[in-house]
Amino acid sequence: MAAVPQEGVIRTRIGPCARRAQRAANGNDAREWGGEACPVGGGAGLRGLLTLPSSRHSRADLRAASVSAPSEQSRHPPGVAMASAVRAAKRALRNEVKAALGAMAPEERGRQQLELTRRVISHPRFLAARRFGIYLSLSDEPDTSAILESAFLRGTACFVPRYAHGAPAGLAGSPALADSSKSPAAAAPPPDMELLRVASMEDVLSLPLTPWRIPQPAMDDDSREDAIQGGGLDLLIVPGLAFSRDGRRLGRGKGFYDRFLCRLRSAARGSALAPHPYTLAIAFSMQIHEDIPTEHVDELIDEVLTV
């Protein structure tokens, strides 16, 4: 996959078949992607299951892990050991990015924030969207409030997350989910994240706060339109801690958006009326990394906007 050489924009020109092929390359069996089987040919290599990082800090982390636990390969199959190594690399990169965001000067944050907002609200996909999903940002994320306000002014139907437990993963005290719950192919429990419609900025500002100070529709509020059940989304802005130039994303660790994107894309394929969702990410400059460790359940982003 090649990035388009345009300043501030990292775009991945990759369709569903290419996504499936990338994630299942060199596997013999049919891999589940977005609710449908994807038969692929080739050898039985592990690249279809995991993508290992090649950056210096990640390789050092993996070497350290192998030195400190030399008997892991004898106790576990190679795929299990590799999955553990990738998760360790993800944790290391999360810590690195969080430290970089915490050290960002307020003036530089403000400068990049204004540019990111400008890029989004002038983006053709944003201007054309009729149904738009966006996260309500945390303190270490690019602020999405001006983007949401612009969407309301355009008359766009806007949808924001409601987490079943009140907080996205990665926040202190947020409940952990079993690793198996991240797999899109797993038996589907009630969704742990929904996107529900909000009517205005006043409506957003009136949303109750969770114990983690995140505004979201109340858990007992069943009056709001669900984005998937109501007809899908044209555009979804996806949060993350880090992004690569080929559309890979490092989230906060529990796969809420990976599972939601799987459901959203499956609904679009199964309906003649639902739009094909286009995914955008916005990132400060230090959130762009050459390599992001990924697993086969990690959904790719269509386009990353940065400064």
C-alpha positions as CSV (number, residue, x, y, z in Angstrom):
1,M,0.0,0.0,0.0
2,A,1.3,3.4,-0.9
3,A,0.5,6.7,0.7
4,V,-0.5,9.6,-1.5
5,P,2.2,12.3,-1.3
6,Q,0.1,15.1,-0.1
7,E,1.1,17.3,2.8
8,G,-0.8,16.6,6.0
9,V,-2.8,13.7,4.5
10,I,-2.0,10.1,4.8
11,R,-4.4,8.1,2.6
12,T,-4.7,4.4,2.1
13,R,-6.2,3.4,-1.2
14,I,-7.3,-0.1,-0.3
15,G,-10.6,-1.8,-0.8
16,P,-12.3,-4.6,1.2
17,C,-10.7,-7.4,-0.8
18,A,-7.3,-5.9,-0.4
19,R,-7.9,-5.5,3.4
20,R,-8.9,-9.1,3.7
21,A,-5.9,-10.2,1.6
22,Q,-3.5,-8.2,3.7
23,R,-4.8,-9.6,7.0
24,A,-5.0,-13.2,5.8
25,A,-2.0,-13.3,3.5
26,N,-0.2,-16.6,3.6
27,G,-2.9,-18.5,5.4
28,N,-4.6,-21.7,4.2
29,D,-8.0,-21.4,5.8
30,A,-10.9,-19.0,5.6
31,R,-10.5,-16.0,7.9
32,E,-13.5,-14.2,9.3
33,W,-13.6,-10.5,8.3
34,G,-16.5,-8.3,9.1
35,G,-18.9,-11.2,9.5
36,E,-18.1,-13.0,6.2
37,A,-15.6,-15.8,5.5
38,C,-12.7,-14.7,3.4
39,P,-11.0,-17.7,1.8
40,V,-7.4,-17.1,0.9
41,G,-4.6,-19.2,-0.5
42,G,-0.9,-19.4,0.2
43,G,1.3,-20.9,2.9
44,A,0.6,-21.2,6.5
45,G,2.8,-18.3,7.7
46,L,1.9,-16.0,10.6
47,R,1.7,-12.8,8.7
48,G,-2.0,-13.1,8.2
49,L,-2.5,-13.3,11.9
50,L,-0.1,-10.7,13.2
51,T,2.0,-7.8,11.9
52,L,5.2,-7.3,13.9
53,P,6.7,-3.8,14.2
54,S,10.1,-3.2,12.8
55,S,10.9,0.1,14.5
56,R,13.9,0.2,16.8
57,H,12.1,0.6,20.1
58,S,9.7,-2.2,19.3
59,R,12.4,-4.6,18.2
60,A,14.2,-3.9,21.4
61,D,11.1,-4.6,23.4
62,L,10.6,-7.9,21.7
63,R,14.2,-8.9,22.2
64,A,14.0,-8.1,25.9
65,A,10.8,-10.1,26.2
66,S,12.5,-13.1,24.5
67,V,15.6,-12.9,26.7
68,S,13.6,-12.6,30.0
69,A,11.3,-15.5,29.2
70,P,13.3,-18.0,27.1
71,S,11.1,-20.9,27.9
72,E,7.9,-19.4,26.6
73,Q,8.3,-21.0,23.1
74,S,8.6,-24.4,24.7
75,R,5.4,-23.8,26.8
76,H,3.2,-22.2,24.1
77,P,2.7,-22.7,20.4
78,P,4.6,-20.1,18.2
79,G,1.4,-18.2,17.4
80,V,0.5,-17.7,21.1
81,A,4.1,-16.5,21.8
82,M,4.0,-14.1,18.9
83,A,0.6,-12.7,19.9
84,S,2.0,-12.0,23.4
85,A,5.0,-10.3,21.9
86,V,2.7,-8.1,19.7
87,R,0.6,-7.1,22.7
88,A,3.8,-6.2,24.7
89,A,4.9,-4.1,21.7
90,K,1.5,-2.3,21.7
91,R,1.8,-1.6,25.4
92,A,5.3,-0.1,24.9
93,L,4.1,2.1,22.1
94,R,1.1,3.3,24.0
95,N,3.3,4.4,26.8
96,E,5.7,6.1,24.4
97,V,2.9,8.1,22.7
98,K,1.2,9.0,26.0
99,A,4.5,10.4,27.2
100,A,5.0,12.4,24.0
101,L,1.5,13.8,24.2
102,G,2.0,14.8,27.8
103,A,5.2,16.7,27.0
104,M,3.5,18.6,24.1
105,A,3.8,22.4,24.6
106,P,0.4,24.1,24.9
107,E,1.2,26.5,22.1
108,E,2.1,23.7,19.7
109,R,-1.0,21.8,20.7
110,G,-3.1,24.8,19.9
111,R,-1.4,25.3,16.6
112,Q,-1.9,21.7,15.5
113,Q,-5.4,21.6,16.9
114,L,-6.5,24.5,14.7
115,E,-5.0,23.0,11.6
116,L,-6.5,19.6,12.2
117,T,-10.0,21.2,12.7
118,R,-9.5,23.2,9.5
119,R,-8.6,20.0,7.5
120,V,-11.6,18.1,8.7
121,I,-14.3,20.7,8.2
122,S,-13.0,21.4,4.6
123,H,-12.6,17.7,3.7
124,P,-14.9,16.6,0.8
125,R,-16.1,13.6,2.8
126,F,-17.1,15.8,5.7
127,L,-18.9,18.3,3.4
128,A,-20.8,15.5,1.7
129,A,-21.7,13.5,4.8
130,R,-25.4,13.2,5.8
131,R,-24.8,10.8,8.7
132,F,-21.6,11.5,10.7
133,G,-20.1,9.7,13.7
134,I,-17.5,11.3,16.0
135,Y,-16.0,10.6,19.4
136,L,-16.1,13.1,22.2
137,S,-12.5,13.7,22.9
138,L,-10.4,13.0,26.0
139,S,-7.9,15.5,27.3
140,D,-5.0,13.9,25.4
141,E,-6.8,13.7,22.1
142,P,-7.4,16.3,19.4
143,D,-10.4,18.3,20.4
144,T,-13.5,17.3,18.3
145,S,-16.0,19.9,19.7
146,A,-15.5,22.5,16.8
147,I,-15.8,19.7,14.2
148,L,-19.0,18.5,15.8
149,E,-20.4,22.1,16.0
150,S,-19.6,22.6,12.3
151,A,-21.5,19.4,11.4
152,F,-24.6,20.6,13.3
153,L,-24.4,23.9,11.5
154,R,-24.5,22.0,8.2
155,G,-27.6,20.1,9.2
156,T,-25.7,16.8,9.4
157,A,-27.1,14.0,11.5
158,C,-24.5,13.5,14.3
159,F,-23.8,10.4,16.4
160,V,-21.6,10.0,19.4
161,P,-20.5,6.9,21.4
162,R,-22.1,5.3,24.4
163,Y,-19.9,2.9,26.1
164,A,-21.7,0.1,27.9
165,H,-19.4,0.4,31.0
166,G,-19.1,4.2,30.9
167,A,-15.5,4.5,29.8
168,P,-13.3,3.5,26.9
169,A,-10.4,1.1,27.6
170,G,-7.1,2.5,28.8
171,L,-8.6,4.8,31.5
172,A,-7.8,4.1,35.1
173,G,-10.5,2.0,36.7
174,S,-12.3,1.1,33.4
175,P,-13.4,-2.5,33.4
176,A,-11.3,-5.0,31.4
177,L,-12.8,-7.2,28.8
178,A,-11.5,-10.7,28.0
179,D,-9.1,-10.8,25.1
180,S,-11.4,-13.1,23.2
181,S,-14.1,-10.4,23.2
182,K,-12.1,-8.4,20.7
183,S,-12.5,-10.9,17.9
184,P,-15.2,-9.9,15.4
185,A,-15.9,-13.6,14.8
186,A,-16.7,-14.3,18.5
187,A,-20.3,-14.9,19.5
188,A,-21.8,-11.5,19.7
189,P,-22.8,-10.3,23.2
190,P,-24.8,-7.0,23.5
191,P,-22.6,-4.3,21.9
192,D,-20.1,-2.7,24.3
193,M,-20.3,0.5,22.3
194,E,-23.0,2.2,20.3
195,L,-23.2,5.5,18.4
196,L,-26.4,7.3,19.2
197,R,-27.8,10.5,17.7
198,V,-27.4,13.9,19.4
199,A,-29.5,16.8,18.3
200,S,-27.3,19.9,19.0
201,M,-24.3,21.2,20.9
202,E,-26.7,22.0,23.7
203,D,-27.8,18.4,23.7
204,V,-24.1,17.3,23.8
205,L,-23.3,19.7,26.7
206,S,-26.3,18.3,28.7
207,L,-25.2,14.7,28.4
208,P,-24.5,13.1,31.8
209,L,-20.9,12.5,32.7
210,T,-19.6,9.0,33.6
211,P,-17.3,8.6,36.6
212,W,-14.4,9.1,34.1
213,R,-15.8,12.6,33.1
214,I,-16.9,11.4,29.7
215,P,-20.2,12.8,28.4
216,Q,-22.4,10.2,26.8
217,P,-26.1,9.4,26.4
218,A,-27.6,7.9,29.6
219,M,-27.7,4.1,29.7
220,D,-31.5,4.2,30.3
221,D,-32.1,6.6,27.4
222,D,-33.7,4.4,24.7
223,S,-35.1,7.3,22.8
224,R,-32.1,8.1,20.6
225,E,-31.5,6.7,17.1
226,D,-28.8,4.1,16.8
227,A,-26.4,4.8,14.0
228,I,-26.3,1.3,12.6
229,Q,-30.0,0.4,13.0
230,G,-31.0,3.8,11.6
231,G,-29.2,3.5,8.3
232,G,-25.4,3.5,8.9
233,L,-22.9,6.3,8.6
234,D,-21.3,8.1,5.7
235,L,-18.3,9.2,7.7
236,L,-16.8,8.1,11.0
237,I,-13.9,9.9,12.8
238,V,-12.1,7.2,14.8
239,P,-9.9,7.9,17.8
240,G,-6.5,6.4,18.5
241,L,-3.2,6.8,20.2
242,A,-1.0,6.2,17.1
243,F,-1.4,5.7,13.4
244,S,0.8,4.4,10.6
245,R,1.1,5.6,7.1
246,D,-0.7,2.6,5.7
247,G,-3.8,3.1,7.9
248,R,-3.0,0.9,10.9
249,R,-4.3,2.2,14.2
250,L,-3.2,1.7,17.8
251,G,-6.2,2.2,20.1
252,R,-6.5,2.1,23.9
253,G,-6.5,-1.7,24.1
254,K,-9.9,-3.3,24.2
255,G,-11.1,-3.1,20.6
256,F,-14.3,-1.1,21.0
257,Y,-13.9,0.6,17.6
258,D,-12.6,-2.5,15.8
259,R,-15.8,-4.4,16.8
260,F,-18.0,-1.4,16.0
261,L,-16.4,-0.9,12.6
262,C,-16.9,-4.6,11.8
263,R,-20.6,-4.3,12.7
264,L,-21.0,-1.0,10.7
265,R,-19.3,-2.4,7.6
266,S,-21.3,-5.6,7.8
267,A,-24.5,-3.7,8.0
268,A,-23.5,-1.6,5.0
269,R,-22.8,-4.7,2.9
270,G,-26.1,-6.3,3.9
271,S,-28.2,-3.3,3.0
272,A,-28.9,-1.6,-0.4
273,L,-29.7,1.7,1.4
274,A,-26.9,2.0,4.0
275,P,-23.8,4.0,2.9
276,H,-20.4,2.5,2.8
277,P,-18.7,4.0,5.8
278,Y,-15.6,6.1,5.3
279,T,-13.2,6.3,8.2
280,L,-11.0,9.3,9.1
281,A,-8.5,9.7,11.9
282,I,-7.0,13.0,13.1
283,A,-3.6,12.9,14.8
284,F,-1.0,15.2,16.2
285,S,2.4,14.9,14.5
286,M,3.9,12.8,17.3
287,Q,1.0,10.2,16.9
288,I,2.3,9.2,13.5
289,H,4.6,6.2,13.6
290,E,6.3,4.3,10.9
291,D,5.1,0.9,12.2
292,I,2.2,0.0,14.3
293,P,2.0,-3.6,15.8
294,T,-1.3,-5.1,14.8
295,E,-3.3,-8.3,15.0
296,H,-5.7,-9.7,12.5
297,V,-8.8,-8.2,14.2
298,D,-7.4,-4.6,14.0
299,E,-9.5,-2.6,11.5
300,L,-7.7,-0.3,9.1
301,I,-8.5,3.4,8.7
302,D,-9.2,4.8,5.2
303,E,-7.4,8.1,5.8
304,V,-5.3,9.9,8.4
305,L,-5.2,13.6,8.7
306,T,-2.2,15.1,10.5
307,V,-0.1,18.3,10.6
